[in-house]
Amino acid sequence: MEKIGFKYGLLTAAGLVAYFLLMNMLGLVHIVELRFLNGIILAVGIVLAIKGYKRASGGQIGYFKGIGTGMITSVTATVLFAVFMVAYAKISGEALIQMLSSNQYLGEMVTATPGIVIFSVLMLEGVISGFMISFIAMQYFKRDDYKVPNSP
């Protein structure tokens, strides 16, 4: 479970980094709405991880093991992407920090402690959305023998 979660977490982090670099290269990093695609990339990584774990376990997957695999994938990808973003903000200079500080939700917090705020916000977004995605995905991947008592 952990091995598969880490593997797909690394792949998902690579996808997130590649997407950010592409958006930066195209000059679209300032469009906040495009961050929605980060969630799509994370969802694809989590679903592939759970699917890979189900295949590795012979088609039978425990509910919490599946959610755990999704969470390992999510946390791995989010930590790596957050570390990348903090390093990128330090290396690239003030351009990214100025853009983030103009955001109405983050504002002055970014200019005061940019590394902590960037890391914290990305971790919250990634872990919370990763749990929700894992929970939703497990509704599809759970074992067939899970049934509601007294149901047809």
Buried (B, 14 or more C-beta within 10 A) or exposed (E): BEEBBBBBBBBBBBBBBEBBEEBBEEEEBBEEEBEEEBBEBBBBBBBBBBBBBBEEBEEEBBBEBBBBBBBBBBBBBBBBBBBBBBEBBEEEEEEBBEEBBEEEEBEEBBBEEBBEBBBEBBBEBBBEBBBBBBBEBBEEBBEEEEEEEEEE
